[in-house]
Amino acid sequence: MALELYLDLYSQPCRSVYIFAKKNNIPFDLRRLSLLDGEQYGEEFGKINMIRKAPALRDGDFCLAESIAILLYLAEKFQTPDFWYPADLQQRARVNEYLSWQHMAIRMHGSKMFWLRLLIPKVLGVEVPQDKLDAALEDLNGSLKLIEENSSRTALHRRRPHLIGRPGRHCGGHAARGLRPGCFRGETQAERLEGQSPGRHRKGAV
C-alpha cells in the first residue's frame, strides 16, 4: 500500500508537508480532506487520526498526526538530503529550535493575517479596522525580523540569511531548502489564496 497523506491545502501545516514531499519526490497518494466541510469528523478519517486534525499520514498500518512529526518521519524514512534535516547534532538542534518556535510565532501571526485580510471580510462580510490589520502585520513583521537577525548564527543560512537557501534551480535561482524554510514557505503562502474564497470557517489544522 502506498503512503497516504491526508491534506487540505488551505491549511498552512498541510502545505508544509505537501511541499516537502513534492520537493523530495516522495511517492504518496494525496487524500484531499475538506476541513471546511467537516470531513475530519467522518468515521473513516477518525480511524486514521483520532484527534481529527490535518495533516495526517498513513503508511501501511502505521498512522501519524501533527505536521512536524510527519515531516520528521518522512525525512528519516526516505533519507532525504542532509540539508533538509542535518545529521550534525548542533545543526539539527537549530532546525528543532525553529520547528518548536514557529507554532506561536510565524504560524500564529500568519494565520491571523489570513483571517483578517481574507476570511473575515470575504466570508463574514465584515470589514476589519485598519488599526487591527496594522497591529497584526506588525506582529508578523516582528517574527520575520527575528528570523533574519538570528539566521546568521546557523550554518544552514550563513550564506543566504533571508531563508532563501543555497543556490539552486528554484525560486529565481535560489532553492529554499531545509525543513526551516520549507515550513516557513508553507506558513507564508496563505495570502496567495486571496481571490479563492474558501467559503466557511476552517477548523482542524495542526
C-alpha positions in Angstrom: 0.0 0.0 0.0 1.3 3.4 -1.0 2.0 6.0 1.7 -1.1 8.3 2.0 -1.2 11.9 3.0 -4.5 13.5 4.1 -4.2 17.2 3.4 -6.3 20.3 3.0 -4.1 22.7 1.1 -5.9 25.7 2.7 -4.1 24.7 5.8 -0.6 26.0 6.4 0.7 22.8 8.1 -0.7 20.7 5.3 1.1 22.9 2.7 4.4 22.4 4.5 4.0 18.6 4.3 2.9 18.7 0.7 5.8 21.0 -0.4 8.3 18.8 1.5 7.0 15.6 -0.1 6.9 17.1 -3.6 10.4 18.6 -3.4 11.9 15.3 -2.4 9.9 13.2 -4.9 8.4 11.1 -2.1 5.8 8.8 -3.6 2.4 9.3 -1.9 -1.3 9.2 -2.6 -2.9 12.5 -1.9 -6.2 12.2 0.0 -7.8 15.5 -0.2 -9.6 16.5 3.0 -12.0 19.4 3.2 -11.8 20.9 6.7 -14.4 23.4 5.6 -16.9 20.6 5.0 -16.0 18.9 8.3 -14.6 15.8 6.6 -12.2 15.4 9.5 -15.1 14.4 11.7 -16.1 11.5 9.4 -15.9 7.9 10.7 -13.2 6.8 8.2 -10.9 9.7 9.0 -11.3 9.0 12.7 -9.7 5.6 12.2 -6.6 7.3 10.8 -6.4 10.3 13.2 -8.3 10.1 16.5 -7.7 13.8 17.2 -9.4 14.5 13.8 -7.0 17.2 12.6 -4.9 17.6 9.4 -2.4 16.8 8.1 -2.4 13.0 8.7 -0.3 10.2 7.3 -1.0 6.5 6.8 1.9 4.2 5.9 0.5 0.7 5.8 -0.8 0.0 9.3 1.0 3.0 10.8 -0.8 6.3 11.2 0.6 9.6 12.3 -0.7 13.1 13.1 0.9 16.5 13.6 2.7 18.2 10.8 6.2 18.4 12.4 6.0 14.7 13.4 5.1 13.8 9.8 7.9 15.9 8.3 10.5 14.3 10.5 9.1 10.8 9.8 9.3 11.5 6.0 12.8 12.9 6.3 14.1 9.8 8.1 12.1 7.2 6.3 13.2 8.4 2.8 16.6 9.6 3.9 16.3 13.0 2.4 19.4 15.0 1.7 21.2 16.3 4.7 20.3 19.9 4.2 16.7 19.1 5.0 17.3 17.6 8.4 21.1 17.6 9.2 22.8 14.7 10.8 25.1 17.1 12.6 23.8 17.3 16.2 24.0 21.1 16.6 22.6 21.9 13.1 19.8 19.5 13.7 19.2 21.2 17.1 18.8 24.6 15.3 16.2 23.1 13.0 14.4 21.6 16.0 14.6 25.0 17.7 12.8 26.7 14.8 10.2 24.0 14.4 9.4 24.3 18.1 9.2 28.1 18.0 7.3 28.7 14.8 3.9 27.5 16.1 3.5 30.5 18.3 5.2 33.0 16.0 5.2 32.7 12.2 2.2 30.3 12.1 0.1 32.2 14.7 0.8 35.7 13.2 0.5 34.4 9.6 -2.9 32.7 10.3 -4.1 35.9 12.0 -3.3 37.9 8.9 -5.1 35.3 6.7 -8.2 35.7 8.8 -8.1 39.5 8.9 -7.3 40.0 5.3 -9.4 37.2 3.7 -11.7 35.1 5.8 -13.4 37.8 7.9 -14.1 40.3 5.0 -15.0 37.7 2.3 -16.7 35.0 4.4 -18.3 37.0 7.1 -18.7 40.2 5.1 -17.2 42.3 8.0 -14.7 45.0 7.3 -11.7 44.7 9.6 -10.5 48.0 11.1 -7.2 49.2 9.7 -5.6 49.5 13.2 -6.2 45.8 13.7 -4.6 45.0 10.4 -1.7 47.2 11.2 -1.2 45.6 14.6 -1.3 42.1 13.1 1.1 43.0 10.4 3.5 44.5 13.0 3.4 41.2 14.9 4.2 39.2 11.7 7.0 41.5 10.7 8.4 41.2 14.2 8.7 37.4 13.8 10.2 37.8 10.3 12.7 40.3 11.5 13.7 38.0 14.4 14.4 35.2 11.9 16.6 37.4 9.7 18.5 38.8 12.7 19.3 35.4 14.1 19.8 33.4 10.9 23.5 34.2 10.6 24.3 32.2 13.7 23.4 28.9 12.0 25.4 27.3 9.2 22.2 26.4 7.4 21.7 30.1 6.4 25.1 31.7 6.9 25.5 32.5 3.2 21.8 33.2 2.5 20.4 34.9 5.6 16.9 35.5 4.4 15.6 32.0 4.3 16.2 31.7 0.6 18.6 28.8 0.9 21.5 27.7 -1.2 22.0 28.5 -4.9 19.8 26.2 -7.0 17.2 26.0 -9.8 14.2 27.2 -7.9 12.8 30.5 -6.5 14.5 32.8 -9.0 17.8 30.9 -8.9 17.9 30.1 -5.2 16.4 26.9 -3.8 14.9 27.4 -0.4 15.9 24.1 1.1 15.6 22.6 4.5 12.8 22.0 7.0 13.1 25.5 8.3 12.5 27.3 5.0 10.1 24.6 4.0 7.8 25.2 6.9 8.4 29.0 6.6 7.1 28.8 3.0 4.1 26.8 4.0 3.2 29.4 6.6 3.6 32.5 4.5 1.8 31.4 1.3 -1.6 31.8 2.9 -2.2 35.2 1.3 -1.7 33.7 -2.2 -5.1 32.2 -1.6 -6.8 35.6 -1.8 -9.3 35.6 -4.5 -10.1 31.9 -3.9 -12.7 32.3 -1.1 -12.7 29.1 1.0 -16.3 29.8 2.0 -16.7 28.9 5.6 -14.9 28.6 9.0 -11.9 26.2 8.9 -11.1 24.0 11.9 -8.7 21.2 12.4 -5.2 22.3 11.2 -2.2 21.4 13.3 
